[in-house]
Amino acid sequence: MSESLEALVNNLIKYYKSFDDFLKMQLLIILIINLGWALIIPIVFKMQGLLWTTSMISFYLILSRATGLLSPYFRNINLKQSYFNLIVLDFMYMLSINVYYFNKECFLYIEAFLAIFYSVLLTVFQINYNAYIMSKYETDIYKDMKYCESAASSIAGMLGYATVIALEYSIGSSNSIIAFEIILIFAFWLQIYNYKKYYNKRGL
């Protein structure tokens, strides 16, 4: 088992080293963003259970599923614009975090509203992004990149959830909000850098 795990890690490292700077930057952003969301998701779920009825949660889930029907309306948006839209939404989310400290229920509604829009915009971006990677890189590079993305998401998620557990049993789970806010701010500036260096100059 340990040998298999070691071989897996070695393969992922080999894949990563074969990527160019653009792909490496995308992996870094995927890692950081997933880490941030892993810090906030448990808190949001807990708040929904405390403040919302089952019907309200179900209605929210219906709206979340409905985003798949809205995404095709944005199919004409190119990769550059779809990435810029995500940055704008991240900025709005970053501002909304402060509402948590004054009115948790209001924060929950704002979070749900932004999450629905985020789902639509993220789907549009992912379709454009995957199409771009497939058109610009060889099939093997595309496959290796997707495996590395999956690994980065898993590592970030596990690390984030473990951090929430550690914070809850040490200094309180509410500090996950602060950690999330710090990571979100860092991710926001990193995405601006990524946009200016790669997406804007490539004219995607």
C-alpha positions in Angstrom: 0.0 0.0 0.0 2.8 2.4 0.9 4.6 1.6 -2.3 1.5 2.3 -4.3 1.0 5.6 -2.5 4.6 6.5 -3.1 4.3 5.7 -6.8 1.2 7.8 -7.0 2.9 10.8 -5.4 6.0 10.4 -7.7 3.7 10.3 -10.8 1.9 13.4 -9.7 5.2 15.2 -9.1 6.4 14.0 -12.5 3.3 15.3 -14.2 3.6 18.7 -12.4 7.2 19.1 -13.5 6.2 18.5 -17.1 3.7 21.4 -17.1 4.5 24.9 -18.3 4.1 28.0 -16.0 0.5 28.6 -17.1 -0.7 25.1 -16.0 1.3 25.3 -12.8 -0.3 28.6 -11.9 -3.8 27.1 -12.5 -3.0 24.2 -10.2 -1.8 26.5 -7.4 -5.0 28.6 -7.7 -7.2 25.4 -7.6 -5.4 24.3 -4.5 -5.8 27.6 -2.7 -9.4 28.1 -3.6 -10.5 24.6 -2.6 -8.7 25.1 0.7 -10.6 28.3 1.3 -14.0 26.7 0.5 -13.2 23.7 2.7 -12.9 26.2 5.6 -16.3 27.8 5.1 -18.5 24.9 3.9 -18.8 23.1 7.3 -19.8 26.4 8.9 -22.4 27.2 6.3 -23.9 23.7 6.6 -24.1 24.1 10.3 -25.8 27.5 10.1 -28.3 26.2 7.5 -29.2 23.4 9.9 -29.7 25.9 12.8 -31.4 28.8 11.0 -33.2 27.2 8.1 -36.1 24.8 7.9 -35.8 21.6 5.8 -38.1 23.2 3.2 -35.8 26.2 2.9 -32.7 24.0 2.5 -34.5 22.0 -0.1 -35.6 25.1 -2.0 -32.0 26.3 -2.0 -30.9 22.9 -3.3 -33.5 23.1 -6.1 -32.1 26.5 -7.1 -28.6 25.1 -7.0 -29.5 22.3 -9.3 -31.3 24.7 -11.6 -28.0 26.5 -12.3 -27.3 23.7 -14.8 -30.2 24.9 -16.9 -28.9 28.5 -16.8 -25.3 27.8 -17.9 -26.1 27.3 -21.6 -27.3 30.9 -21.8 -23.7 32.0 -21.2 -22.1 29.8 -23.8 -21.0 32.7 -25.9 -18.8 34.1 -23.1 -15.2 33.4 -23.8 -12.6 32.0 -21.4 -11.1 35.5 -20.5 -14.5 37.0 -19.7 -15.7 34.0 -17.7 -12.5 34.1 -15.6 -12.9 37.8 -15.0 -16.5 37.2 -13.9 -15.3 34.8 -11.3 -12.8 37.3 -10.0 -15.6 39.9 -9.6 -17.8 37.4 -7.8 -14.9 36.5 -5.5 -14.6 40.2 -4.7 -18.3 40.4 -3.8 -17.9 37.3 -1.6 -14.9 38.9 0.1 -16.9 42.0 1.0 -19.9 39.9 2.2 -17.8 38.0 4.7 -18.1 41.0 7.1 -21.8 40.6 7.3 -21.2 37.3 9.3 -20.0 39.3 12.3 -23.2 41.4 12.4 -26.0 39.2 11.2 -25.4 35.5 10.6 -28.8 34.9 9.0 -28.3 37.7 6.6 -24.9 36.4 5.8 -26.4 33.0 5.1 -28.8 34.4 2.5 -26.1 36.4 0.8 -23.8 33.4 0.7 -26.6 31.2 -0.8 -27.3 33.9 -3.4 -23.7 34.3 -4.4 -23.1 30.5 -4.3 -25.9 30.0 -6.9 -24.3 32.6 -9.3 -20.9 31.1 -8.6 -22.1 27.7 -9.7 -23.3 29.1 -13.0 -20.2 31.1 -13.7 -17.9 28.3 -12.6 -19.6 25.9 -15.0 -19.2 28.3 -17.9 -15.5 28.8 -17.0 -14.8 25.1 -16.6 -16.2 24.3 -20.0 -14.2 27.1 -21.6 -11.1 26.2 -19.7 -11.3 22.5 -20.6 -11.9 23.3 -24.2 -8.8 25.6 -24.2 -6.5 23.1 -22.6 -7.7 20.4 -25.0 -7.0 22.6 -28.0 -3.6 23.9 -26.9 -2.0 20.9 -25.3 -1.5 17.2 -26.2 -4.0 14.7 -24.9 -1.5 13.2 -22.4 -0.9 16.6 -21.0 -4.6 17.3 -20.7 -5.1 13.9 -18.9 -2.2 14.5 -16.6 -3.5 18.0 -15.8 -6.9 16.7 -14.9 -5.4 14.0 -12.5 -3.3 16.7 -10.9 -6.4 19.0 -10.5 -8.3 16.1 -8.9 -5.4 15.5 -6.5 -5.0 19.2 -5.7 -8.7 19.5 -4.9 -8.6 16.4 -2.7 -5.5 17.5 -0.7 -6.9 21.1 -0.2 -10.3 19.7 0.9 -8.9 17.3 3.4 -6.5 19.9 4.8 -9.2 22.5 5.0 -11.7 20.2 6.8 -9.0 19.0 9.1 -8.2 22.7 9.9 -11.8 23.3 10.8 -11.7 20.3 13.2 -8.5 21.6 14.8 -9.8 25.1 15.2 -13.1 23.9 16.7 -11.4 21.9 19.4 -8.8 24.6 20.1 -9.9 28.2 19.7 -13.4 27.9 18.3 -14.8 27.1 14.9 -15.7 30.7 14.3 -12.0 31.3 13.6 -12.5 29.3 10.4 -14.2 32.4 9.1 -11.1 34.5 9.7 -8.9 31.9 8.1 -11.3 31.7 5.1 -11.3 35.4 4.8 -7.4 35.5 4.8 -7.2 32.8 2.1 -9.9 34.4 0.0 -8.1 37.7 0.0 -4.9 36.0 -1.0 -6.6 34.0 -3.7 -8.3 37.1 -5.0 -5.0 38.9 -5.6 -3.4 35.7 -7.0 -6.3 35.5 -9.5 -5.8 39.1 -10.5 -2.1 38.3 -11.1 -3.1 35.2 -13.0 -5.6 37.1 -15.1 -3.1 39.9 -16.1 -0.2 37.6 -16.8 -2.0 34.8 -18.7 -5.6 35.4 -19.5 -5.4 39.0 -20.5 -2.2 38.7 -22.6 -3.3 35.6 -24.4 -6.5 37.2 -25.5 -8.5 34.1 -24.6 
